[in-house]
Amino acid sequence: MRFLIDECVSPRVGEALTEAGHDAVHLRDVGLLGASDEDVMAAASGSARVVVSADTDFGELLAARGATLPSLILLRQSDRTAVHQARTILANLPHVQADLTSGAVVSLTDDRVRVRPLPIH
């Protein structure tokens, strides 16, 4: 899969996803540090990437727009280390990949995975 890692998530998460065979870039790698959420979403849509963030504003933006893409992985865990976040994404990816491909917000918490298909009504 193709991922765009938000600036609130460590670049090491993207590196781990890349090492696992995915195409992951961090906002710093594409000159988008400090960009607005709208610009980040536009970049993700334009490059067919799933946004990986801990910022709930992305979900709210998707809902407000009635958007069907880009998909979002929302990291809502108490352990915010890059190693833990990357492992959690990789462990759950086989179960949510089809959802992410068709358009969804996937929230990963300490004890569950929540999938909300897009658009959010």
Secondary structure, DSSP 8 states (H G I E B T S, - for coil): -EEEE-TTS-HHHHHHHHHTT-EEEEGGGGT-TT--HHHHHHHHHHTT-EEEES-THHHHHHHHHT---S-EEEEE-S---HHHHHHHHHHHHHHHHHHHHH-EEEEEESS-EEEEESS--
